[in-house]
Amino acid sequence: MDQTDSQDLTVADLDPSAPVPEGWALLDVREQDEWDAGHAPDAVHIPLGELPARVDELPEADLVVVCRSGGRSARATAWLTSSGFEARNLDGGMKAWERAGLPLAGEGGAPPVVV
């Protein structure tokens, strides 16, 4: 992964064979219905509005933060970094993840999609 000083990453910075590098975790801050429709396998799901109350549930790893297109995850990344976490925003979000052909999982048996 590109280790620039920016808090933003793009899918081009990720290795398609292992999009979440070792030592990092993917934090999805979208709402439950968005998560259910399609999410990255092994991502941690904590909706943005619940993040301050659920911070103890974060994995002990550096975080790549994702939402649908990058806005909510940018806010989450700013909050996390100001709270002492190492976090990077995935610019373009799950829409860019999906366009790049990175893996998706869904809930309920329907083919996974990003909504």
C-alpha positions in Angstrom: 0.0 0.0 0.0 1.2 3.5 -0.8 2.4 5.1 2.4 2.1 8.8 1.6 1.3 11.4 4.2 -2.2 11.7 3.0 -5.1 10.2 4.9 -6.7 9.1 1.6 -6.1 5.9 -0.3 -7.5 4.8 -3.6 -8.2 1.3 -4.8 -5.1 1.7 -7.0 -3.1 1.8 -3.8 -4.4 -1.6 -2.8 -3.0 -5.0 -3.9 -5.9 -6.8 -5.7 -4.7 -10.1 -4.4 -4.8 -8.9 -0.8 -6.7 -5.6 -0.7 -6.3 -5.2 3.1 -2.6 -5.4 3.9 -1.3 -7.4 6.8 -1.5 -5.4 10.0 -4.5 -3.4 8.8 -8.2 -3.9 9.1 -11.0 -2.6 6.9 -13.7 -0.6 8.8 -17.0 -0.1 7.0 -19.0 2.8 8.4 -22.1 2.5 6.2 -25.6 1.8 7.5 -26.9 -1.7 8.1 -28.9 -2.0 4.9 -25.8 -0.9 2.8 -23.7 -3.5 4.6 -26.3 -6.2 4.1 -26.4 -5.6 0.3 -22.7 -5.9 -0.2 -19.5 -5.5 1.8 -15.8 -6.5 1.7 -15.2 -9.9 3.2 -13.6 -9.7 6.7 -14.5 -6.0 7.1 -15.5 -4.7 10.5 -18.9 -3.0 10.4 -19.6 -0.1 12.7 -22.0 2.6 11.3 -20.6 6.1 11.5 -23.2 7.3 14.0 -22.3 4.5 16.4 -18.5 4.8 16.1 -17.8 6.9 19.2 -19.9 4.6 21.4 -18.4 1.4 19.8 -14.7 2.4 19.6 -13.8 -0.4 22.0 -14.9 -2.8 19.2 -12.2 -1.6 16.8 -9.6 -4.2 16.0 -6.1 -3.7 17.2 -4.8 -2.8 13.8 -4.3 0.2 11.6 -7.6 1.0 9.8 -8.6 1.5 6.2 -12.0 3.2 6.6 -14.7 2.8 3.9 -18.2 4.0 3.2 -20.2 4.1 -0.1 -18.2 6.8 -1.9 -15.8 8.3 0.7 -17.6 11.1 2.5 -18.6 9.4 5.7 -15.4 7.5 5.9 -13.5 10.8 5.5 -15.3 12.1 8.6 -14.7 8.8 10.5 -11.0 8.9 9.5 -10.6 12.5 10.8 -12.3 11.6 14.1 -10.2 8.4 14.5 -6.9 10.1 13.8 -7.8 13.0 16.2 -8.5 10.2 18.7 -5.1 8.7 18.3 -5.8 5.9 15.8 -3.9 5.2 12.6 -6.6 5.4 9.9 -6.7 6.1 6.2 -9.8 6.9 4.2 -10.5 4.8 1.0 -11.4 7.5 -1.5 -14.2 6.4 -3.8 -15.4 4.0 -1.1 -17.2 0.7 -1.8 -18.3 2.0 -5.2 -14.6 2.2 -6.3 -14.0 -1.2 -4.6 -16.8 -2.8 -6.6 -15.6 -1.1 -9.9 -12.1 -2.5 -9.3 -13.5 -6.0 -9.1 -12.4 -6.5 -5.5 -14.3 -9.2 -3.5 -17.8 -8.6 -2.1 -19.9 -10.6 0.3 -23.6 -10.1 1.0 -26.2 -11.1 3.5 -29.5 -13.0 2.7 -28.4 -15.0 -0.3 -28.8 -12.3 -3.0 -25.7 -11.5 -5.1 -23.7 -8.8 -3.4 -24.0 -5.2 -4.7 -23.0 -1.8 -3.4 -26.0 0.4 -2.8 
